[in-house]
Every structure is written in C-alpha cells, then in structure tokens.
Amino acid sequence: MERVGFIGIGLMGRHMAGHILNGGYPLTVWNRTKEKADALLAAGAAWAESPRAVAQNSDVVITMLTNAEASDAVICGENGVLEGAREKTVIIDMGSIAPEMSRSIAQRTEARGGFMLDAPVTGSPKVAEAGKLGIMVGGPKGIFEASLPLFETMGSKMVYAGKNGMGTTLKLINKVVFHDFWFWDKFRFFQIMLRET
Ligand SMILES: NC(=O)c1ccc[n+]([C@@H]2O[C@H](COP(=O)([O-])OP(=O)(O)OC[C@H]3O[C@@H](n4cnc5c(N)ncnc54)[C@H](OP(=O)(O)O)[C@@H]3O)[C@@H](O)[C@H]2O)c1
C-alpha cells in the first residue's frame, strides 16, 4: 500500500486523514498547529516536522489547506513538499483554490519529476466525517485512476474533470453557479464543455 502524507488537519482534513488511516494506509501528517493532529497521532499516524519531511516519508502527499497562498507556501515554499519529493511522488491538492494556482503547482511538480492532481471537494465537515465527499479531479488520467482507492476512503462520488486545473475549475462552477449543490445529473454537460475549453 502506498505511504500517504496528509497536510492540513483542519475541519475537513482531520476527517479525511482519519478515513485514510482507517483504510489501512501508513499515514504521516503535518499541521502548522501541531495539537490539531493529536487525535490522528493517537490513532496511529506518524508526525513529521515539516511538509518536506512528510514528502520524504510518503509516496502520495495530500494537502487540504485554506487557500491558494497556503497551498503555494506548503507545497512549493521553503521546507515544502517539493523539497522532499522524489521522482514519481504524487501530490494531491484538495483545497478549493484558483485553477491558475493548481496549474502552476502542477508545472512546478512536473519539473521535479512528480505528478499533481487538483482534487477539491464538495460537502461539509459532516459529509467529510461520513466519508461521502464529492471529489472533482484534474490532472493526468492514469494518476487519477491509480488514486481512486485512496479517494474512495474519503468520498462517494469521484469525477475526472480533465487536465490540471479542471478539478478546481469544476469546483468554482459548482460553487458560483450552483452554490455548491452537487449537480451530478448535469455533470456530463459541464464535463464536455470543460473539455472543449
Ligand atoms: N469547511 C467546509 O465546509 C468546506 C467544504 C468544501 C471545501 N472546503 C475547502 O477545504 C479547504 C479546507 O477547509 P477547512 O474547512 O478544513 O479549513 P480549516 O479548518 O480552516 O483548515 C485549514 C487548514 O489549513 C492550514 N493552513 C492555513 N494556512 C496555512 C499556511 N499558510 N501554512 C500552513 N498551513 C496553513 C490550517 O493550519 P492551522 O490548523 O495551523 O490553522 C488548517 O490545517 C478550503 O480550501 C475550503 O475552501 C471546505
């Protein structure tokens, strides 16, 4: 089983990381405020001293942070995930960030020989606790497919939206147009539309 790293143990991330641990994945975590990781550490997760150290101990690193600036700093900044990543490390950013930043992080990840998926979610902390998030994914399709078992620990509906930045684009449309109401019935229309842009 891949070794998973999880960064961002907030209202959403703590449940998502808990499901990954319960799914049997070896889990290493880091959070800016360490105390928020206490329950996960008690449940068997390992602590790393920095995002860089998380990456050094993981095959897949998931980030669930507040915004684009936080994702940029934690993944690409000093002592960040990319500094600890190896060839073929997979970075999955699950925050709701601007598509331009998703694409920029993907480019910087690929420049170091890794892969990146933007995979924002729809649902509340309660939905995250139930493991029933909707997950919209942009990035290399083969990496999405290989990551499905991991996504299935956290979500009940996973959608491949296209290349990098399309997951966060779909999230933006869902939020702005539908106020985060999950529009599965209309999804095919948007999927086709996004592929055309
Ligand atoms: N809450 C929801 O209902 C919901 C639903 C769908 C999607 N989302 C999206 O999911 C993401 C996370 O939301 P959340 O509700 O879990 O937020 P949250 O509870 O505020 O957690 C945010 C996390 O980001 C970390 N963080 C923020 N800035 C950082 C920085 N500069 N460096 C390092 N760590 C930083 C925080 O660390 P600290 O613990 O140290 O503050 C915390 O772990 C957001 O993009 C949000 O839009 C949320």
The ligand as an SDF file (V2000), in Angstrom:
LIG
                    3D

 48 52  0  0  0  0  0  0  0  0999 V2000
  -15.3830   23.5690    5.6520 N   0  0  0  0  0  0  0  0  0  0  0  0
  -16.1420   23.2640    4.6220 C   0  0  0  0  0  0  0  0  0  0  0  0
  -17.3800   23.1080    4.7420 O   0  0  0  0  0  0  0  0  0  0  0  0
  -15.5310   23.0290    3.2520 C   0  0  0  0  0  0  0  0  0  0  0  0
  -16.2940   22.3810    2.2710 C   0  0  0  0  0  0  0  0  0  0  0  0
  -15.7240   22.1550    0.9970 C   0  0  0  0  0  0  0  0  0  0  0  0
  -14.4320   22.5870    0.7410 C   0  0  0  0  0  0  0  0  0  0  0  0
  -13.7280   23.2410    1.7220 N   0  0  0  0  0  0  0  0  0  0  0  0
  -12.3650   23.6960    1.3910 C   0  0  0  0  0  0  0  0  0  0  0  0
  -11.4410   22.8390    2.0370 O   0  0  0  0  0  0  0  0  0  0  0  0
  -10.2610   23.5600    2.4030 C   0  0  0  0  0  0  0  0  0  0  0  0
  -10.0060   23.3970    3.8990 C   0  0  0  0  0  0  0  0  0  0  0  0
  -11.1530   23.8460    4.5940 O   0  0  0  0  0  0  0  0  0  0  0  0
  -11.3370   23.6260    6.1740 P   0  0  0  0  0  0  0  0  0  0  0  0
  -12.7600   23.9570    6.4630 O   0  0  0  0  0  0  0  0  0  0  0  0
  -10.7930   22.3030    6.5820 O   0  0  0  0  0  0  0  0  0  0  0  0
  -10.4280   24.8000    6.7230 O   0  0  0  0  0  0  0  0  0  0  0  0
   -9.7470   24.9670    8.1670 P   0  0  0  0  0  0  0  0  0  0  0  0
  -10.4720   24.1980    9.2050 O   0  0  0  0  0  0  0  0  0  0  0  0
   -9.6110   26.4400    8.3830 O   0  0  0  0  0  0  0  0  0  0  0  0
   -8.3030   24.3120    7.9600 O   0  0  0  0  0  0  0  0  0  0  0  0
   -7.3520   24.9440    7.1520 C   0  0  0  0  0  0  0  0  0  0  0  0
   -6.0430   24.2360    7.2750 C   0  0  0  0  0  0  0  0  0  0  0  0
   -5.0570   24.9560    6.5230 O   0  0  0  0  0  0  0  0  0  0  0  0
   -3.9200   25.2010    7.3550 C   0  0  0  0  0  0  0  0  0  0  0  0
   -3.2510   26.4160    6.8950 N   0  0  0  0  0  0  0  0  0  0  0  0
   -3.8010   27.5800    6.5100 C   0  0  0  0  0  0  0  0  0  0  0  0
   -2.8650   28.4620    6.1060 N   0  0  0  0  0  0  0  0  0  0  0  0
   -1.6790   27.8270    6.2320 C   0  0  0  0  0  0  0  0  0  0  0  0
   -0.3330   28.1930    5.9500 C   0  0  0  0  0  0  0  0  0  0  0  0
   -0.0150   29.4130    5.4480 N   0  0  0  0  0  0  0  0  0  0  0  0
    0.6330   27.2930    6.1960 N   0  0  0  0  0  0  0  0  0  0  0  0
    0.3460   26.0720    6.6820 C   0  0  0  0  0  0  0  0  0  0  0  0
   -0.9100   25.6480    6.9690 N   0  0  0  0  0  0  0  0  0  0  0  0
   -1.9110   26.5240    6.7370 C   0  0  0  0  0  0  0  0  0  0  0  0
   -4.5030   25.3150    8.7450 C   0  0  0  0  0  0  0  0  0  0  0  0
   -3.4870   25.1450    9.7280 O   0  0  0  0  0  0  0  0  0  0  0  0
   -3.7530   25.5830   11.2720 P   0  0  0  0  0  0  0  0  0  0  0  0
   -4.5020   24.4330   11.8700 O   0  0  0  0  0  0  0  0  0  0  0  0
   -2.4030   25.7800   11.8280 O   0  0  0  0  0  0  0  0  0  0  0  0
   -4.5530   26.8490   11.2190 O   0  0  0  0  0  0  0  0  0  0  0  0
   -5.5040   24.1630    8.7060 C   0  0  0  0  0  0  0  0  0  0  0  0
   -4.8780   22.9290    8.8880 O   0  0  0  0  0  0  0  0  0  0  0  0
  -10.5000   25.0150    1.9550 C   0  0  0  0  0  0  0  0  0  0  0  0
   -9.9160   25.2050    0.7000 O   0  0  0  0  0  0  0  0  0  0  0  0
  -12.0220   25.0970    1.8670 C   0  0  0  0  0  0  0  0  0  0  0  0
  -12.4540   26.0810    0.9490 O   0  0  0  0  0  0  0  0  0  0  0  0
  -14.2330   23.4590    2.9720 C   0  0  0  0  0  0  0  0  0  0  0  0
  1  2  1  0
  2  3  2  0
  2  4  1  0
  4  5  1  0
  4 48  2  0
  5  6  2  0
  6  7  1  0
  7  8  2  0
  8  9  1  0
  8 48  1  0
  9 10  1  0
  9 46  1  0
 10 11  1  0
 11 12  1  0
 11 44  1  0
 12 13  1  0
 13 14  1  0
 14 15  2  0
 14 16  1  0
 14 17  1  0
 17 18  1  0
 18 19  2  0
 18 20  1  0
 18 21  1  0
 21 22  1  0
 22 23  1  0
 23 24  1  0
 23 42  1  0
 24 25  1  0
 25 26  1  0
 25 36  1  0
 26 27  1  0
 26 35  1  0
 27 28  2  0
 28 29  1  0
 29 30  1  0
 29 35  2  0
 30 31  1  0
 30 32  2  0
 32 33  1  0
 33 34  2  0
 34 35  1  0
 36 37  1  0
 36 42  1  0
 37 38  1  0
 38 39  2  0
 38 40  1  0
 38 41  1  0
 42 43  1  0
 44 45  1  0
 44 46  1  0
 46 47  1  0
M  CHG  2   8   1  16  -1
M  END
$$$$
